[in-house]
Every structure is written in C-alpha cells, then in structure tokens.
Amino acid sequence: MTAKPNIPAAEALELTTLISYTEKGIASRVIARTPGGNVTLFAFDVGEELNEHTAPFDALVVVLEGTLKLTVGGTPVRADSGSVVRMPANVPHAVESPGRSKMMLIMLGGRRT
C-alpha cells in the first residue's frame, strides 16, 4: 500500500508557509509519511509546550523559525532557527516555545502510533 502524499511532488515549497500559527495553541501538519518514518511540521504560539514523553524511534527536530527550549534525557538544549537536535529513541524529551516558533520533526525508523 502506498502512503497518501501530503504535499505535491516535484515542487519547491517554503517550509514555514506550510503551517500557520494557532492562537494559544500548537498546530501540526504531517507533510510526509512512509513505512520508514514521517515528517511533521509544528507551529507553537507563545508559551506553548509539549510535555515530557518518549517515542519509540530516533527523531530530529529542525527549528525553522524562532527559538525552542528542549529537554532531552534531562539535558536542556536551546535551539534557534536553523539548528537541528537529535532525540534518541525511548529517551524522555520535552519541547517549550518561549516565543512563536516553528519546527520540523523527522521521525526515523517507522510510523509513530
């Protein structure tokens, strides 16, 4: 079975325009999903956060806009626009957005359930 694409093929798209901010919330949009992983965009309003959790796969956070404060395995990480942070599988992590920010989450190794 072929996964349904969420963005068109053979087109150059500006990542930050593919997701919009939600007032007092977090917006997300899956832009690619395959048996080998998925790519999701997130837009965080000021002060929004994802509480500590784990995932069964390694993941990469790519900050597209703004600044994020991540905690990965108890280690605080400040990530500014243009930076990437690896989060190992099964290691607790959290994301906090002190200001408006956008990120791309790349899950490696399979679908997140």
NORLIN-V387490 format. One record per pair of residues at least 12 apart in sequence whose ideal C-beta (glycine too) atoms are under 6 Angstrom apart, sorted by the first residue. I is the first residue (numbers start at 0). J is the second residue. D is the distance in Angstrom with one decimal. If there is no record, write none. Layout:
BEGIN
i & j & d
I & J & D
I & J & D
END
This chain:
BEGIN
i & j & d
2 & 32 & 4.9
2 & 33 & 5.4
5 & 29 & 5.4
5 & 30 & 4.9
6 & 30 & 4.9
14 & 63 & 5.4
15 & 63 & 5.3
15 & 64 & 5.5
15 & 101 & 5.7
17 & 40 & 5.7
18 & 40 & 4.2
18 & 42 & 4.7
20 & 42 & 4.8
20 & 44 & 5.7
20 & 99 & 5.9
23 & 44 & 5.6
24 & 44 & 5.8
25 & 43 & 5.3
25 & 47 & 5.0
26 & 42 & 4.4
27 & 39 & 5.6
27 & 41 & 5.1
28 & 40 & 4.9
36 & 106 & 4.8
36 & 107 & 5.0
37 & 106 & 5.1
38 & 105 & 5.3
39 & 104 & 4.7
40 & 103 & 5.5
41 & 102 & 5.1
42 & 101 & 4.9
43 & 96 & 3.5
43 & 100 & 5.1
45 & 98 & 5.6
45 & 99 & 5.8
47 & 96 & 5.1
48 & 95 & 4.2
49 & 94 & 4.4
50 & 93 & 5.9
51 & 91 & 5.0
51 & 93 & 4.2
53 & 89 & 5.3
53 & 91 & 5.5
55 & 88 & 5.9
56 & 88 & 5.2
56 & 106 & 5.2
56 & 107 & 5.5
56 & 108 & 4.0
56 & 109 & 5.7
57 & 87 & 5.7
57 & 88 & 5.1
57 & 107 & 4.6
58 & 86 & 4.7
58 & 104 & 6.0
58 & 106 & 5.1
59 & 83 & 5.7
59 & 85 & 5.7
59 & 105 & 4.3
60 & 84 & 4.7
60 & 102 & 5.4
60 & 104 & 5.9
61 & 83 & 5.0
61 & 103 & 4.4
62 & 78 & 4.8
62 & 80 & 5.3
62 & 82 & 5.2
62 & 102 & 5.3
63 & 101 & 4.4
63 & 103 & 5.9
64 & 80 & 5.6
64 & 100 & 5.7
64 & 101 & 4.2
65 & 98 & 5.4
65 & 99 & 5.6
65 & 100 & 2.8
66 & 79 & 5.0
67 & 94 & 5.8
67 & 96 & 5.8
67 & 100 & 5.5
68 & 95 & 4.3
69 & 84 & 5.7
69 & 94 & 5.4
70 & 93 & 4.7
71 & 86 & 5.3
71 & 92 & 4.7
72 & 90 & 4.5
END
